[in-house]
Amino acid sequence: MKIDLAKKYAGVVLLCLLLLVGCGVFEGEQTLDQIDAPPENAELTDDLENIPEGEDDSEANPEEGEAEGEDPVEEGETEGEDSAATTESVERVLYLLDQNGLVVPQEVQMPAPASKEVAKQVLEYLVQDGPVTSLLPSGFQAVLPAGTEIIDLNLEADGTLVINVSEEFTTYEAENEQKILEAMTHTLTQFENVDSVKLWIEGEAQDSMPVNGTPLTEGYSRANGINIQQTDGVDLMESKATTLYFPMQGDEMVYFVPITQHVPMNEENQYQSIVQALMDGPSFDLPLQHFVNTGSQLASEPVFEDGVLSLNFNENILANSAKSVIADEVMQSIVLTLTEQEDIEAVEVSVEDHEEVISESGQPYTEPVSRDMVTPTESI
């Protein structure tokens, strides 16, 4: 009886063990199957959940992002990147019309654009009733006709920037044609890799301006001048068209007016002739400031070496001789004028019998002053 009972219990125990092992094996196989496949999906889910705020999932499937014909160079930034760009600002130089109808540079803070769009942006800020309106200083106005659209731009290998504009561009008055050309050209050539501009209208190349016929076949550059003034009594054969910068007092601040006039040239040292013309002041009737002290002149001939023009003046150039201070307007005018000349990258100013020259804020000019130290400069 005991033996039968033992056998009975042994059978029950064996059956339980078989069931437990069987359950363990099947349950184990099911668990392994679940671990083998899902991790890839789990990792993808983590990536999607951790996308930086503002991005979409178009990068997970690049073809979806390109389906709408988007340009990955100019329009490929994520929403997060665009949002960041709009919160930043950048300083640009725009050439606008002042109250005297002169084309003059003004530094303006504008939103930082997406890459490859800086040239288009500055042109859009030259359009009347456009985004520049709220930023205009008192007495200034934009130059391009209202409604002008900048369709596209193309920078050629030789430094020529081709500007393609809409038909609205053609609605300007004839007397403003030269000013429009000068403003566009000088605004765009602030970028180091732009040397000249050409014009297209609605995709058609223009050999001349549409209203008054100014020739454009060879393009337009700073060499064509700005605010051109004829100087009486100057022999054109023995002079050179030169752009000089003179300060003017506006409603809100002092700004600099570029004037192109013919300057009689000393064949042995043309830089000396340019500096002397600047010291003499404008030779025409405009409300420009006479900003240089009487008797100011060069104490020795200018020396040009390795892109730097060295100028040594007499003491009269200083605003405060005891402290060796030179007026900021004088220094800016000198630098802007001389760096318009080819090959001059910076200007070094010294004064005889003074160890150093100091700015109005008390900073000594220990290094040559370049143009980008007085106006922002970069490439597009």
DRENTI-173277 format. One record per atom (N, C-alpha, C): x, y, z; residue in one letter. Coordinates in steps of 0.1 Angstrom, whole numbers, padded with zeros to 4 digits, always signed. Layout:
<sites>
XYZA
...
</sites>
This chain:
<sites>
+0008-0012+0000M
+0000+0000+0000M
+0009+0012+0000M
+0019+0011+0008K
+0028+0023+0009K
+0036+0025-0004K
+0039+0013-0010I
+0047+0013-0023I
+0038+0020-0033I
+0025+0016-0034D
+0016+0021-0044D
+0014+0036-0042D
+0013+0040-0029L
+0012+0054-0026L
+0024+0062-0030L
+0036+0056-0028A
+0048+0063-0031A
+0049+0065-0046A
+0046+0054-0054K
+0046+0055-0068K
+0036+0065-0073K
+0025+0066-0066K
+0015+0076-0071K
+0020+0090-0069K
+0026+0093-0057Y
+0032+0106-0055Y
+0044+0109-0064Y
+0052+0098-0067A
+0063+0100-0076A
+0058+0104-0090A
+0047+0098-0094G
+0042+0101-0107G
+0037+0115-0108G
+0030+0119-0097V
+0025+0133-0096V
+0036+0143-0097V
+0047+0140-0089V
+0059+0149-0089V
+0065+0150-0103V
+0067+0139-0109L
+0073+0139-0123L
+0064+0146-0133L
+0051+0144-0132L
+0042+0152-0141L
+0043+0167-0138L
+0044+0171-0126C
+0046+0186-0123C
+0059+0191-0128C
+0069+0183-0127L
+0082+0188-0132L
+0082+0189-0147L
+0076+0180-0153L
+0075+0181-0168L
+0067+0193-0172L
+0056+0196-0165L
+0048+0207-0168L
+0056+0220-0166L
+0063+0220-0155L
+0071+0233-0151L
+0082+0235-0162L
+0089+0225-0166V
+0099+0226-0175V
+0093+0230-0189V
+0082+0224-0192G
+0076+0227-0205G
+0072+0242-0205G
+0066+0246-0194C
+0061+0260-0194C
+0073+0269-0194C
+0084+0266-0187G
+0096+0274-0187G
+0102+0275-0201G
+0102+0265-0208V
+0108+0265-0222V
+0100+0273-0231V
+0087+0271-0231F
+0078+0279-0240F
+0078+0294-0237F
+0078+0296-0224E
+0077+0310-0219E
+0091+0317-0223E
+0102+0309-0221G
+0115+0315-0225G
+0116+0318-0239G
+0111+0309-0248E
+0112+0312-0262E
+0104+0324-0267E
+0092+0326-0260Q
+0084+0337-0263Q
+0091+0350-0259Q
+0097+0350-0248T
+0104+0362-0243T
+0116+0366-0252T
+0124+0356-0257L
+0135+0359-0266L
+0130+0365-0279L
+0119+0359-0284D
+0114+0365-0296D
+0110+0379-0295D
+0105+0383-0283Q
+0101+0397-0281Q
+0113+0406-0279Q
+0124+0401-0274I
+0136+0409-0272I
+0144+0411-0285I
+0143+0401-0294D
+0151+0401-0306D
+0147+0412-0315D
+0134+0414-0318A
+0129+0424-0328A
+0127+0438-0323A
+0120+0440-0312P
+0116+0453-0308P
+0126+0464-0305P
+0139+0460-0300P
+0148+0471-0297P
+0150+0481-0308P
+0150+0477-0321E
+0152+0487-0331E
+0141+0497-0331E
+0128+0492-0330N
+0117+0501-0329N
+0118+0510-0317N
+0122+0504-0306A
+0123+0512-0294A
+0133+0523-0295A
+0144+0520-0302E
+0155+0531-0304E
+0150+0542-0313E
+0142+0539-0323L
+0137+0549-0332L
+0127+0558-0325L
+0119+0551-0316T
+0110+0559-0308T
+0117+0569-0299T
+0128+0565-0293D
+0136+0574-0285D
+0141+0586-0293D
+0146+0583-0305D
+0152+0593-0313D
+0141+0604-0317D
+0129+0599-0320L
+0119+0608-0324L
+0115+0617-0312L
+0114+0611-0300E
+0110+0618-0288E
+0121+0628-0285E
+0134+0626-0289N
+0144+0635-0285N
+0148+0645-0295N
+0140+0646-0306I
+0143+0656-0316I
+0143+0670-0310I
+0153+0679-0312P
+0153+0693-0306P
+0140+0700-0310P
+0135+0708-0301E
+0123+0715-0303E
+0123+0724-0316E
+0113+0723-0324G
+0112+0731-0336G
+0115+0723-0348G
+0122+0711-0347E
+0125+0703-0359E
+0113+0694-0362E
+0112+0690-0374D
+0101+0681-0378D
+0109+0668-0382D
+0101+0658-0386D
+0106+0645-0389D
+0110+0643-0404D
+0111+0654-0411S
+0114+0653-0426S
+0128+0647-0428S
+0137+0650-0419E
+0151+0645-0420E
+0151+0629-0419E
+0141+0623-0412A
+0141+0609-0411A
+0138+0603-0424A
+0131+0610-0433N
+0128+0606-0447N
+0131+0617-0456N
+0144+0619-0461P
+0148+0630-0469P
+0139+0633-0481P
+0134+0622-0487E
+0126+0624-0499E
+0113+0632-0496E
+0108+0631-0484E
+0096+0639-0480E
+0100+0654-0480E
+0112+0657-0475G
+0116+0671-0475G
+0118+0677-0488G
+0121+0668-0498E
+0125+0673-0512E
+0113+0673-0521E
+0102+0667-0517A
+0090+0665-0525A
+0084+0678-0530A
+0085+0688-0522E
+0079+0701-0525E
+0089+0710-0533E
+0100+0705-0538G
+0110+0712-0546G
+0118+0722-0537G
+0120+0719-0525E
+0128+0728-0516E
+0143+0727-0520E
+0150+0738-0519D
+0164+0739-0521D
+0171+0736-0508D
+0178+0725-0507P
+0185+0721-0494P
+0195+0731-0490P
+0200+0739-0499V
+0211+0749-0496V
+0205+0761-0489V
+0194+0767-0496E
+0189+0779-0491E
+0177+0777-0481E
+0170+0766-0483E
+0157+0764-0475E
+0158+0752-0467E
+0169+0746-0466G
+0170+0733-0459G
+0171+0734-0444G
+0172+0746-0438E
+0173+0747-0423E
+0160+0743-0417E
+0161+0737-0404T
+0150+0733-0397T
+0143+0745-0391T
+0130+0743-0387E
+0123+0754-0381E
+0130+0760-0369E
+0137+0751-0362G
+0144+0756-0350G
+0155+0766-0354G
+0162+0763-0365E
+0173+0771-0370E
+0167+0784-0375E
+0156+0784-0382D
+0150+0797-0387D
+0146+0805-0375D
+0140+0799-0365S
+0136+0807-0353S
+0148+0814-0346S
+0159+0806-0346A
+0171+0812-0339A
+0176+0824-0347A
+0175+0823-0361A
+0180+0833-0369A
+0173+0846-0368A
+0159+0845-0366T
+0151+0857-0365T
+0153+0864-0352T
+0159+0857-0342T
+0161+0864-0329T
+0174+0871-0328T
+0183+0869-0338E
+0196+0875-0339E
+0195+0887-0349E
+0204+0896-0347S
+0205+0908-0356S
+0219+0909-0361S
+0220+0916-0373V
+0233+0918-0378V
+0234+0933-0384V
+0246+0939-0383E
+0247+0953-0388E
+0251+0953-0402E
+0244+0960-0410R
+0247+0961-0425R
+0248+0976-0428R
+0254+0979-0439V
+0255+0993-0444V
+0245+0994-0456V
+0236+1002-0455L
+0226+1005-0466L
+0229+1019-0472L
+0229+1021-0485Y
+0230+1034-0491Y
+0216+1039-0494Y
+0213+1050-0487L
+0200+1056-0487L
+0200+1070-0492L
+0189+1076-0494L
+0188+1091-0498L
+0186+1099-0486L
+0195+1110-0484D
+0193+1119-0473D
+0184+1130-0477D
+0182+1140-0468Q
+0173+1151-0471Q
+0178+1160-0482Q
+0190+1159-0486N
+0196+1167-0497N
+0196+1159-0510N
+0190+1147-0510G
+0190+1139-0522G
+0203+1132-0526G
+0212+1131-0516L
+0225+1125-0518L
+0224+1110-0513L
+0232+1102-0520V
+0232+1088-0517V
+0243+1086-0506V
+0239+1082-0494V
+0248+1081-0483V
+0247+1068-0475V
+0258+1063-0469P
+0257+1050-0462P
+0252+1053-0448P
+0244+1043-0444Q
+0238+1043-0430Q
+0239+1028-0425Q
+0244+1027-0413E
+0245+1014-0406E
+0231+1011-0400E
+0226+0999-0403V
+0212+0995-0399V
+0213+0981-0393V
+0206+0979-0382Q
+0205+0966-0376Q
+0193+0959-0382Q
+0195+0947-0387M
+0184+0939-0393M
+0186+0925-0389M
+0175+0917-0391P
+0175+0903-0387P
+0186+0895-0394P
+0193+0886-0388A
+0202+0878-0394A
+0195+0868-0404A
+0199+0868-0417P
+0192+0860-0427P
+0197+0846-0427P
+0190+0837-0434A
+0196+0824-0437A
+0208+0825-0446A
+0217+0815-0446S
+0229+0816-0454S
+0225+0818-0469S
+0233+0824-0476K
+0232+0827-0491K
+0221+0837-0494K
+0216+0844-0484E
+0205+0853-0486E
+0209+0867-0482E
+0221+0870-0478V
+0225+0883-0473V
+0224+0894-0483V
+0228+0891-0496A
+0227+0901-0506A
+0213+0904-0510A
+0205+0894-0510K
+0190+0896-0513K
+0184+0904-0502K
+0188+0902-0490Q
+0182+0909-0479Q
+0185+0924-0479Q
+0198+0927-0482V
+0201+0942-0482V
+0194+0949-0493V
+0192+0942-0504L
+0184+0948-0515L
+0170+0950-0511L
+0164+0941-0505E
+0150+0942-0500E
+0148+0954-0491E
+0159+0957-0483Y
+0159+0968-0474Y
+0161+0981-0481Y
+0163+0981-0494L
+0164+0994-0502L
+0151+0997-0508L
+0141+0989-0507V
+0128+0991-0513V
+0119+1000-0505V
+0114+1011-0511Q
+0105+1020-0504Q
+0093+1012-0499Q
+0088+1016-0487D
+0077+1010-0480D
+0079+0996-0477D
+0092+0992-0477G
+0096+0978-0474G
+0100+0977-0459G
+0107+0966-0455P
+0111+0964-0441P
+0120+0974-0435P
+0126+0982-0443V
+0135+0993-0438V
+0128+1005-0432V
+0115+1006-0436T
+0107+1018-0432T
+0108+1022-0418T
+0106+1012-0409S
+0106+1015-0395S
+0120+1018-0389S
+0131+1016-0397L
+0144+1017-0393L
+0151+1030-0398L
+0144+1037-0407L
+0150+1049-0413L
+0153+1060-0404L
+0165+1066-0404P
+0167+1077-0396P
+0159+1089-0401P
+0157+1099-0393S
+0150+1111-0397S
+0156+1117-0409S
+0148+1120-0419G
+0153+1127-0431G
+0158+1117-0442G
+0158+1104-0440F
+0163+1094-0450F
+0151+1087-0456F
+0154+1082-0468Q
+0144+1073-0475Q
+0151+1063-0483Q
+0144+1052-0486A
+0149+1041-0494A
+0148+1046-0509A
+0155+1038-0518V
+0157+1043-0532V
+0150+1035-0542V
+0147+1022-0540L
+0141+1014-0550L
+0126+1016-0550L
+0119+1016-0561P
+0105+1018-0562P
+0097+1008-0553P
+0086+1013-0547A
+0078+1005-0539A
+0072+0993-0547A
+0072+0981-0541G
+0067+0970-0548G
+0077+0962-0555G
+0089+0967-0556T
+0100+0960-0563T
+0103+0947-0556T
+0103+0936-0563E
+0106+0923-0558E
+0120+0919-0563E
+0128+0914-0554I
+0142+0908-0557I
+0139+0894-0560I
+0139+0890-0573I
+0135+0876-0577I
+0146+0867-0573I
+0158+0869-0578D
+0170+0861-0574D
+0183+0868-0578D
+0194+0863-0573L
+0207+0869-0575L
+0216+0857-0580L
+0226+0861-0587N
+0236+0851-0592N
+0250+0858-0591N
+0259+0853-0583L
+0273+0858-0582L
+0282+0850-0592L
+0287+0857-0602E
+0296+0851-0612E
+0310+0850-0607E
+0318+0842-0614A
+0332+0840-0609A
+0340+0852-0609A
+0337+0862-0618D
+0345+0874-0618D
+0341+0885-0608D
+0332+0881-0599G
+0328+0891-0589G
+0316+0899-0593G
+0310+0896-0604T
+0298+0904-0609T
+0286+0897-0603T
+0277+0905-0596L
+0265+0900-0590L
+0253+0904-0600L
+0247+0894-0605V
+0235+0897-0614V
+0223+0898-0606V
+0216+0909-0607I
+0203+0912-0599I
+0191+0910-0608I
+0182+0901-0605N
+0170+0899-0612N
+0158+0905-0604N
+0152+0915-0610V
+0141+0922-0602V
+0128+0921-0610V
+0117+0925-0603S
+0104+0924-0610S
+0101+0937-0618S
+0091+0937-0625E
+0087+0948-0634E
+0085+0961-0626E
+0081+0960-0614E
+0078+0972-0606E
+0091+0981-0605E
+0102+0975-0606F
+0115+0983-0606F
+0115+0994-0616F
+0108+0993-0627T
+0109+1003-0638T
+0100+1015-0636T
+0094+1017-0624T
+0085+1028-0622T
+0091+1040-0616T
+0105+1041-0615Y
+0111+1052-0609Y
+0112+1064-0618Y
+0114+1076-0613E
+0116+1088-0621E
+0130+1088-0627E
+0131+1095-0639A
+0143+1095-0646A
+0155+1101-0638A
+0151+1112-0630E
+0162+1119-0622E
+0167+1110-0611E
+0161+1099-0608N
+0166+1090-0597N
+0174+1079-0602N
+0175+1077-0615E
+0181+1065-0621E
+0196+1064-0616E
+0203+1075-0616Q
+0217+1074-0612Q
+0218+1071-0597Q
+0210+1076-0589K
+0210+1074-0575K
+0207+1059-0572K
+0197+1054-0579I
+0194+1040-0577I
+0205+1031-0580I
+0212+1033-0591L
+0224+1025-0595L
+0235+1026-0585L
+0237+1039-0580E
+0248+1041-0570E
+0245+1034-0557E
+0232+1035-0553A
+0228+1029-0540A
+0229+1014-0541A
+0224+1008-0551M
+0225+0993-0552M
+0240+0989-0553M
+0248+0995-0561T
+0261+0991-0563T
+0270+0992-0550T
+0269+1004-0544H
+0277+1006-0531H
+0272+0997-0520H
+0259+0994-0519T
+0253+0985-0509T
+0259+0971-0511T
+0259+0966-0523L
+0263+0953-0526L
+0278+0951-0526L
+0285+0961-0530T
+0300+0959-0530T
+0306+0961-0516T
+0298+0963-0506Q
+0304+0962-0492Q
+0308+0948-0489Q
+0303+0938-0497F
+0307+0924-0495F
+0320+0922-0503F
+0330+0916-0497E
+0343+0916-0502E
+0344+0908-0516E
+0335+0899-0518N
+0336+0891-0531N
+0327+0897-0542N
+0321+0908-0540V
+0313+0915-0550V
+0320+0927-0555V
+0323+0928-0568D
+0330+0939-0574D
+0321+0948-0583D
+0311+0942-0589S
+0302+0950-0597S
+0289+0943-0598S
+0279+0951-0604V
+0265+0945-0605V
+0261+0946-0620V
+0252+0937-0623K
+0244+0938-0636K
+0230+0936-0633K
+0221+0940-0642L
+0207+0940-0640L
+0199+0932-0649L
+0190+0924-0644W
+0180+0916-0652W
+0166+0921-0647W
+0157+0921-0656I
+0143+0925-0652I
+0134+0913-0657I
+0128+0906-0647E
+0119+0895-0650E
+0127+0884-0659E
+0139+0882-0656G
+0147+0872-0662G
+0153+0876-0675G
+0152+0889-0679E
+0158+0894-0692E
+0170+0903-0689E
+0181+0900-0694A
+0193+0908-0692A
+0191+0922-0698A
+0196+0932-0691Q
+0195+0946-0695Q
+0208+0952-0699Q
+0209+0958-0711D
+0221+0965-0715D
+0221+0979-0711D
+0210+0984-0706S
+0209+0998-0701S
+0197+0999-0690S
+0198+1009-0683M
+0187+1011-0673M
+0174+1014-0680M
+0162+1010-0675P
+0150+1010-0683P
+0143+1024-0685P
+0147+1034-0677V
+0140+1047-0678V
+0148+1058-0686V
+0161+1060-0681N
+0169+1070-0687N
+0181+1065-0695N
+0182+1052-0696G
+0191+1046-0706G
+0206+1046-0701G
+0209+1046-0689T
+0223+1045-0684T
+0229+1032-0688T
+0240+1032-0695P
+0246+1019-0700P
+0249+1010-0689P
+0247+0997-0692L
+0250+0986-0682L
+0257+0974-0688L
+0261+0975-0700T
+0267+0964-0707T
+0279+0958-0700T
+0288+0967-0694E
+0300+0963-0687E
+0297+0962-0672E
+0285+0963-0668G
+0282+0963-0654G
+0284+0976-0648G
+0282+0977-0635Y
+0284+0990-0627Y
+0291+0987-0615Y
+0301+0995-0612S
+0310+0993-0600S
+0312+1006-0593S
+0319+1006-0582R
+0323+1018-0575R
+0331+1028-0583R
+0338+1022-0593A
+0346+1031-0601A
+0338+1041-0609A
+0325+1038-0611N
+0316+1047-0618N
+0313+1060-0609N
+0316+1059-0596G
+0314+1071-0588G
+0301+1071-0581G
+0300+1081-0572I
+0288+1083-0564I
+0286+1098-0561I
+0274+1103-0562N
+0272+1118-0559N
+0282+1126-0567N
+0283+1123-0580I
+0293+1129-0589I
+0291+1144-0590I
+0302+1152-0587Q
+0302+1166-0588Q
+0312+1171-0598Q
+0309+1181-0606Q
+0318+1186-0615Q
+0326+1198-0608Q
+0339+1198-0609T
+0347+1208-0602T
+0352+1218-0613T
+0348+1231-0610D
+0352+1241-0620D
+0367+1243-0620D
+0372+1246-0632G
+0386+1250-0633G
+0396+1238-0632G
+0391+1226-0632V
+0400+1214-0631V
+0402+1208-0645V
+0414+1206-0649D
+0417+1200-0662D
+0414+1185-0661D
+0405+1180-0668L
+0401+1166-0667L
+0412+1156-0671L
+0421+1161-0680M
+0432+1153-0685M
+0443+1151-0674M
+0444+1160-0665E
+0454+1160-0655E
+0449+1157-0641E
+0437+1152-0641S
+0430+1149-0628S
+0424+1135-0628S
+0420+1131-0617K
+0414+1117-0615K
+0401+1118-0607K
+0391+1111-0612A
+0378+1110-0605A
+0381+1103-0592A
+0378+1109-0581T
+0382+1103-0568T
+0370+1105-0558T
+0367+1095-0550T
+0356+1096-0541T
+0362+1100-0527T
+0357+1112-0522L
+0361+1117-0509L
+0349+1116-0500L
+0352+1114-0487Y
+0341+1113-0477Y
+0341+1125-0468Y
+0330+1132-0467F
+0329+1144-0459F
+0318+1142-0449F
+0320+1146-0436P
+0309+1145-0426P
+0298+1155-0428P
+0286+1152-0425M
+0275+1161-0425M
+0266+1159-0413M
+0261+1170-0407Q
+0253+1169-0395Q
+0238+1167-0399Q
+0233+1155-0395G
+0219+1153-0398G
+0210+1156-0386G
+0197+1153-0387D
+0188+1156-0376D
+0191+1148-0364D
+0197+1136-0365E
+0199+1128-0353E
+0214+1125-0351E
+0222+1126-0361M
+0236+1122-0359M
+0245+1128-0371M
+0258+1126-0369V
+0267+1130-0380V
+0269+1117-0389V
+0268+1119-0402Y
+0271+1108-0411Y
+0280+1113-0422Y
+0285+1103-0430F
+0295+1106-0440F
+0289+1105-0454F
+0292+1116-0462V
+0287+1117-0476V
+0299+1114-0486V
+0298+1104-0494P
+0308+1101-0504P
+0305+1110-0516P
+0315+1117-0520I
+0314+1126-0532I
+0325+1123-0542I
+0321+1121-0554T
+0331+1118-0565T
+0334+1131-0572T
+0346+1135-0572Q
+0350+1148-0579Q
+0364+1145-0586Q
+0367+1154-0596H
+0380+1153-0602H
+0391+1160-0593H
+0401+1153-0590V
+0412+1159-0582V
+0425+1160-0590V
+0431+1172-0591P
+0444+1173-0598P
+0454+1164-0591P
+0461+1157-0599M
+0470+1146-0594M
+0485+1150-0595M
+0492+1148-0584N
+0507+1148-0584N
+0512+1135-0589N
+0518+1135-0601E
+0522+1123-0607E
+0532+1115-0599E
+0539+1121-0590E
+0549+1114-0582E
+0543+1108-0570E
+0532+1114-0565N
+0526+1108-0553N
+0511+1112-0553N
+0502+1103-0559Q
+0488+1106-0561Q
+0481+1106-0547Q
+0486+1098-0538Y
+0480+1098-0524Y
+0481+1112-0518Y
+0492+1119-0520Q
+0493+1132-0514Q
+0482+1142-0520Q
+0480+1140-0533S
+0469+1149-0539S
+0455+1146-0533S
+0453+1133-0531I
+0440+1129-0525I
+0438+1135-0511I
+0448+1133-0503V
+0448+1138-0489V
+0446+1153-0489V
+0453+1160-0498Q
+0452+1175-0498Q
+0438+1179-0502Q
+0432+1172-0512A
+0418+1175-0516A
+0408+1173-0504A
+0411+1163-0496L
+0403+1161-0484L
+0404+1172-0474L
+0417+1176-0472M
+0420+1187-0463M
+0413+1200-0467M
+0413+1202-0481D
+0407+1215-0486D
+0392+1215-0484D
+0386+1204-0483G
+0371+1203-0482G
+0364+1203-0495G
+0351+1201-0495P
+0343+1200-0508P
+0344+1213-0516P
+0345+1211-0529S
+0347+1223-0538S
+0334+1227-0545S
+0323+1225-0538F
+0309+1227-0544F
+0300+1232-0533F
+0289+1237-0536D
+0279+1243-0527D
+0270+1232-0521D
+0274+1225-0511L
+0266+1216-0504L
+0268+1218-0489L
+0257+1215-0481P
+0259+1218-0466P
+0267+1208-0459P
+0279+1206-0464L
+0289+1197-0457L
+0297+1204-0447L
+0301+1197-0436Q
+0309+1203-0426Q
+0323+1205-0430Q
+0329+1217-0427H
+0344+1218-0428H
+0350+1213-0415H
+0355+1201-0416F
+0358+1194-0403F
+0373+1194-0400F
+0381+1199-0409V
+0396+1198-0406V
+0400+1212-0402V
+0409+1212-0392N
+0414+1225-0387N
+0422+1233-0397N
+0421+1246-0397T
+0428+1254-0407T
+0443+1252-0405T
+0450+1250-0416G
+0465+1248-0415G
+0469+1234-0415G
+0459+1224-0415S
+0462+1210-0414S
+0468+1206-0428S
+0479+1199-0427Q
+0485+1194-0440Q
+0495+1183-0436Q
+0499+1176-0447L
+0509+1165-0445L
+0523+1171-0442L
+0530+1165-0432A
+0543+1169-0429A
+0554+1162-0437A
+0550+1151-0444S
+0559+1144-0452S
+0551+1136-0463S
+0557+1131-0473E
+0550+1124-0483E
+0544+1111-0478E
+0532+1107-0482P
+0527+1094-0478P
+0536+1083-0483P
+0536+1072-0475V
+0544+1060-0478V
+0534+1048-0479V
+0535+1041-0490F
+0526+1029-0492F
+0534+1017-0492F
+0531+1007-0483E
+0538+0995-0482E
+0529+0984-0477E
+0529+0973-0484D
+0522+0961-0480D
+0507+0964-0476D
+0500+0972-0485G
+0486+0975-0483G
+0483+0985-0473G
+0494+0991-0466V
+0492+1001-0456V
+0497+1015-0461V
+0489+1025-0460L
+0493+1039-0464L
+0496+1046-0451L
+0509+1051-0449S
+0513+1058-0437S
+0513+1073-0440S
+0505+1080-0432L
+0504+1095-0433L
+0509+1102-0421L
+0518+1112-0423N
+0523+1119-0412N
+0519+1134-0413N
+0511+1139-0404F
+0505+1152-0405F
+0513+1162-0395F
+0510+1175-0398N
+0515+1185-0388N
+0505+1185-0376N
+0509+1193-0366E
+0501+1193-0354E
+0487+1199-0355E
+0485+1206-0366N
+0471+1213-0367N
+0460+1203-0370N
+0464+1190-0373I
+0453+1180-0376I
+0446+1176-0363I
+0453+1178-0351L
+0448+1174-0339L
+0437+1183-0333L
+0427+1176-0327A
+0416+1184-0320A
+0421+1189-0306A
+0430+1181-0300N
+0436+1185-0287N
+0451+1182-0288N
+0459+1192-0290S
+0473+1189-0292S
+0480+1185-0279S
+0476+1190-0268A
+0482+1186-0255A
+0480+1171-0252A
+0469+1166-0256K
+0466+1152-0253K
+0467+1143-0266K
+0472+1149-0277S
+0474+1141-0290S
+0461+1135-0295S
+0450+1142-0293V
+0437+1136-0297V
+0433+1141-0311V
+0430+1132-0320I
+0425+1135-0333I
+0410+1132-0333I
+0402+1141-0339A
+0388+1140-0339A
+0384+1127-0347A
+0373+1120-0341D
+0369+1108-0348D
+0364+1110-0362D
+0358+1121-0364E
+0353+1124-0378E
+0365+1126-0388E
+0376+1132-0383V
+0387+1133-0392V
+0393+1120-0395V
+0395+1111-0385M
+0400+1098-0387M
+0392+1090-0397M
+0378+1090-0394Q
+0369+1082-0402Q
+0369+1087-0417Q
+0370+1100-0419S
+0370+1105-0432S
+0382+1101-0440S
+0394+1102-0433I
+0406+1098-0439I
+0406+1083-0443I
+0402+1075-0434V
+0402+1060-0436V
+0392+1057-0447V
+0380+1062-0447L
+0370+1059-0457L
+0375+1063-0471L
+0381+1075-0472T
+0385+1081-0484T
+0397+1073-0490T
+0407+1070-0482L
+0419+1063-0487L
+0417+1049-0490L
+0408+1042-0483T
+0406+1027-0486T
+0397+1025-0497T
+0391+1036-0503E
+0384+1035-0516E
+0394+1033-0527E
+0407+1036-0525Q
+0417+1035-0535Q
+0422+1020-0536Q
+0424+1016-0548E
+0428+1002-0550E
+0441+0999-0542E
+0442+0987-0536D
+0453+0982-0529D
+0455+0987-0515D
+0448+0998-0511I
+0450+1003-0498I
+0440+0996-0489I
+0446+0988-0479E
+0437+0981-0470E
+0436+0988-0456E
+0445+0996-0453A
+0445+1003-0440A
+0453+1015-0440A
+0451+1024-0431V
+0458+1037-0430V
+0464+1039-0416V
+0476+1043-0416E
+0483+1046-0404E
+0486+1061-0403E
+0481+1067-0392V
+0482+1081-0390V
+0491+1085-0379V
+0500+1094-0382S
+0509+1099-0371S
+0510+1114-0372S
+0515+1120-0362V
+0516+1135-0361V
+0530+1138-0357V
+0536+1147-0364E
+0550+1151-0360E
+0551+1156-0346E
+0562+1152-0339D
+0565+1156-0326D
+0555+1150-0315D
+0547+1140-0320H
+0538+1133-0310H
+0541+1118-0311H
+0543+1112-0300E
+0546+1097-0300E
+0535+1089-0305E
+0522+1093-0302E
+0511+1085-0306E
+0499+1094-0309E
+0489+1089-0316V
+0477+1096-0318V
+0465+1089-0311V
+0457+1096-0305I
+0446+1090-0296I
+0433+1095-0301I
+0423+1085-0300S
+0409+1088-0304S
+0402+1097-0293S
+0391+1101-0296E
+0383+1110-0287E
+0379+1102-0274E
+0378+1088-0275S
+0375+1080-0264S
+0387+1076-0256S
+0399+1081-0260G
+0411+1078-0252G
+0419+1066-0257G
+0415+1060-0268Q
+0422+1048-0272Q
+0433+1052-0282Q
+0445+1048-0280P
+0456+1051-0289P
+0455+1043-0302P
+0458+1049-0313Y
+0459+1042-0326Y
+0472+1035-0327Y
+0473+1023-0322T
+0486+1016-0322T
+0488+1008-0334T
+0477+1005-0342E
+0477+0997-0354E
+0470+1005-0365E
+0474+1002-0378P
+0467+1008-0389P
+0452+1006-0388P
+0445+1016-0393V
+0430+1015-0392V
+0425+1010-0406V
+0417+0999-0406S
+0411+0994-0418S
+0397+0999-0420S
+0392+0997-0431R
+0378+1001-0434R
+0368+0994-0426R
+0370+0981-0424D
+0360+0973-0416D
+0361+0977-0401D
+0370+0985-0397M
+0370+0990-0383M
+0360+1002-0382M
+0356+1008-0393V
+0347+1019-0392V
+0334+1016-0399V
+0333+1005-0408T
+0321+1000-0414T
+0322+0985-0414T
+0311+0978-0412P
+0311+0963-0413P
+0314+0958-0427P
+0322+0948-0428T
+0325+0942-0441T
+0326+0927-0440T
+0320+0920-0450E
+0321+0905-0450E
+0319+0901-0464E
+0318+0887-0466S
+0315+0882-0479S
+0301+0876-0479S
+0296+0874-0491I
+0283+0867-0492I
+0285+0853-0497I
</sites>
